[in-house]
Amino acid sequence: KVNQIGSVTESMQACKLAQSN
């Protein structure tokens, strides 16, 4: 589902932000 893909994208971005911090 599109929503599922969106959730994955958000998770990826969250991980990148966490690593940046």
Distance bins in CASP14 RR format, pairs under 12 A and 6 or more apart:
PFRMAT RR
TARGET T0000
AUTHOR 0000-0000-0000
RMODE 2
METHOD distances of the structure
MODEL  1
1 7 0 0 0 0 1 0 0 0 0 0 0
1 8 0 0 0 0 0 1 0 0 0 0 0
2 8 0 0 0 0 0 1 0 0 0 0 0
2 9 0 0 0 0 0 1 0 0 0 0 0
3 9 0 0 0 0 0 1 0 0 0 0 0
3 10 0 0 0 0 0 1 0 0 0 0 0
4 10 0 0 0 0 0 1 0 0 0 0 0
4 11 0 0 0 0 0 1 0 0 0 0 0
5 11 0 0 0 0 0 1 0 0 0 0 0
5 12 0 0 0 0 0 1 0 0 0 0 0
6 12 0 0 0 0 1 0 0 0 0 0 0
6 13 0 0 0 0 1 0 0 0 0 0 0
6 14 0 0 0 0 0 1 0 0 0 0 0
7 13 0 0 0 0 0 1 0 0 0 0 0
7 14 0 0 0 0 0 1 0 0 0 0 0
8 14 0 0 0 0 0 1 0 0 0 0 0
8 15 0 0 0 0 0 1 0 0 0 0 0
9 15 0 0 0 0 0 1 0 0 0 0 0
9 16 0 0 0 0 0 1 0 0 0 0 0
10 16 0 0 0 0 0 1 0 0 0 0 0
10 17 0 0 0 0 0 1 0 0 0 0 0
11 17 0 0 0 0 0 1 0 0 0 0 0
11 18 0 0 0 0 0 1 0 0 0 0 0
12 18 0 0 0 0 0 1 0 0 0 0 0
12 19 0 0 0 0 0 1 0 0 0 0 0
13 19 0 0 0 0 0 1 0 0 0 0 0
13 20 0 0 0 0 0 1 0 0 0 0 0
14 20 0 0 0 0 0 1 0 0 0 0 0
14 21 0 0 0 0 0 1 0 0 0 0 0
15 21 0 0 0 0 0 1 0 0 0 0 0
END
